[in-house]
Amino acid sequence: MAEFQIRRYRKEDHEEVKEVFTIGMSEHIPSTCMHILKQPLAQMTLGCVFCALLTSSMSILLPVLAVTLLLAAGRQGVSYMFTKYIQTCLEQDLKHIQQTYLDPPNACFWVAESQGRVVGTVACLPAEKDPSFLELKRMSVKKTHRGQGIAKALCRTVADFALERGFQGVLLHTSVVQTDAQKLYEHMGYMKVREFSAPDVIARLTNFTLLEYQLILKLHRN
């Protein structure tokens, strides 16, 4: 198991941070496609198209081809949704990490470093909807370095930062398909407080929901 350290972000980390975030988000495309295929609407649509074309053409080739094309189009739609989100993040806060996370007094951006390379990231800043909470953001760990306690260390870093500054707790958002992340957060003491639809049209049509978790720090002061 490779050793690692958690430290504050430095300007020279920028390209590696972008890479860790982009690859980490792209990894959720296959699981999102599987999530969509499990939805009744998707199954009904594919079934109806297959049966209608099979009945009208009396050939198995056409309905199989049509379903294959629909599946390919669906994957493209999911890829577009993730690509759009990644690009938005790269153009917003991840393009201005210093101004967004390091200059404000109650915000920070950390990286996990192993053998001189950035292998994980996490950030926090005061939550917009409740300034008594910090919001954990941009949590990501390279696939090659998972299972080494890096994600737990990053979570603890944010919790300690929030506790030191007198915040009531930490909140975060994750998606319904990020089951490993959900298990991690629950193991770290976070509780799911709500589930809501993502704003993207494709997400709403496919029941792709977001989850909000909260960690109440006052429970850990005794």
N, C-alpha and C positions, 0 to 999 in steps of 0.2 A: 504494500500500500504506500503510495507516494505521499510525502509530507506536503502540507500546504499552510499558508498563512493568510489571514484576512487583513486587508489594509485599505486605506482610503484610495480612491481613484486618483490616478495621475494622468496628465495630458497625453503622455506617450502610450497609454492603454487604449486609446480611442478605437483604433481599428480592430483590436482583439475583442473589445466589448461589443462592437457592432456584429462581429462574426458569431460570438457566443449567443447573442440575442437572436439573430436571424436564423441560425441553424436550429436553435432550441424551439422557436416558434414553428418553423417548417416541419418539425418532427410530428406535429399534431395533425397534419393533413390526413394521413391514413386513418387514424382513429376517428377523426371527424367524419370521414366518408363512411366508415362502418357504423357510426352513430346514426347517420342519415338513413342508411339501408335498413336499420331496425325500426324506423318510424312507419306507422301504419299507412300514412299518405304515400310515402315512397313505394312501399310494397304494393299498395293498391294500384298506383299509377303504372308500375312496371307490369303487374299482372294483367291489367286491362289492355295495355298496349299489346302485350304478347298474345293474349287470347283473341283480340280483335283482328290482328294481322294474320294469325294462324287460321281463323275462320274464313277470312276474306280471300286469302291467297292460297289456302290449302297446301302450304309449303312451310317447312320448319325453318328454312334458311332466312327468309325475310324477317320473321319475328325475332329470331336470335340476333340478327344483325341490328335490328332497330333497338332492342334492349341494350346491346353492347354500346351502341352510339349514345343512348341515353345515360348509361353509366359513365362513359367517357366525358360527356358534357357535364354531368354532375360533379365529377372530380375536377374538371376545369373551373367550375363555379366555386368550389371550395378553395382551390388554389388561388383564385382571384381574390376571394375574401381575405385569406391570410396574407397574400402579397400586399394588398391594399393596407391592411392593418400594420404590417411590418414597415412599410414605406412611410406611413403616417408617423409612427413612433421614431423612426430614424430622422425624419425631418423636423420633429418637434423636440421633445426633451433630450433624446439621445444625441442630437446634434449640438446641444447646448448644455452639456452635463455640468460644467462649471457654474453657469448662471442659474441653472435649475436646482441643483442638488448640493453644491458646495458653498456658494456665496451666502444663501439664506442661513440664519442661525439654527433653525430646527429642521434641517434637511441634511442628507448625506448620501454618498454613493460609495460603496465598497466593492472591491474585487477579491476573489480568492485566487491566490497565485501558487502555482506548483512548478518547480524546476524552471523558474523564470518566465512562465507563460500564464496568462489569464485563463482560468478554467471555470470561473463562476462569477456571478454578479448579483448584487442586490442594492436597492436604493430605498429611501423613504423621504416623505415630506408631509407636512400637516394635511390631514384629510379635508377636502373641500366641504363636505356635508356636516362634519363635526370636528372643529379645530381642537377638541380635547383628545383626539386620536391622531396617531401617525398612520399614514398609509404605506404599507410595504409594496414596493413596485420593482419591476425588472429582475425578478428572481429567475436565475437560469444557471444550470451547471452542465458542463460538457458531458456528453454521453460516456466518454471514456473515463470520466472521473466520478461517476455516480457510485453510490454505495460506500463511500469513504467518509461520510459524515460532513461533507462540505455544505450541503443544503441546510442541515441542522445548525451548523456553526453560523451560517449567514443569517438564519432566522433568529438565533440567540443574539447576534450582534445588533439587529434592529430592535429587539425587545429591550436589551440593556440600554441602548441609546435613548429609547422612549422613556424608560424608567428613570434614567439619570436626569431627564429634562422635565419630569413631573407630568407626563402624559397619562391619561386614564388607561389607554390601551393602544393596540395596533389593529388595524383592519386591512383586509386585502381582498382582491377579486381574482377568481380563477374560473375556468370553464368546466362544463359538465364532462368533457372528454379527458380532462387532466386528472385521472383517478390517482396516479402516483402522488401528485402534488396534494390532492385532498387528504390522502393518508398521512403524508408528512405533516401537514398543518394540524390535523387532528391529534397526531402524536405529540406535537409541540404545545398542545393546550388550546388551540383555536377551536371555536365553535361556529358552526354554520348558522347564520342569522336570517338569510333570505336567498331566494333564487328568482332570477328575473330574465327576461328575454333580451338577447343582444340586439342592438339597434339596427344592424344590417338586415336588409330585406331577405336575403338568402338565409340568414340565421333564423329569422322569425318563421319563415316557411318550413324550415327543417327542425324546428324545436331545439335549436342550439342555444342553451341557456348559460347564464353566468351565475356564479355563486359568490356570496359575500361571507367572509369569515371574520371573526373578531377574537382577539386575545385581550382579556381584561386583566391589566397588570396589578390592580389593587388586590386581587386574589392571591398574589404571590408575595405580598409584603410581610405576611405573618410568619 
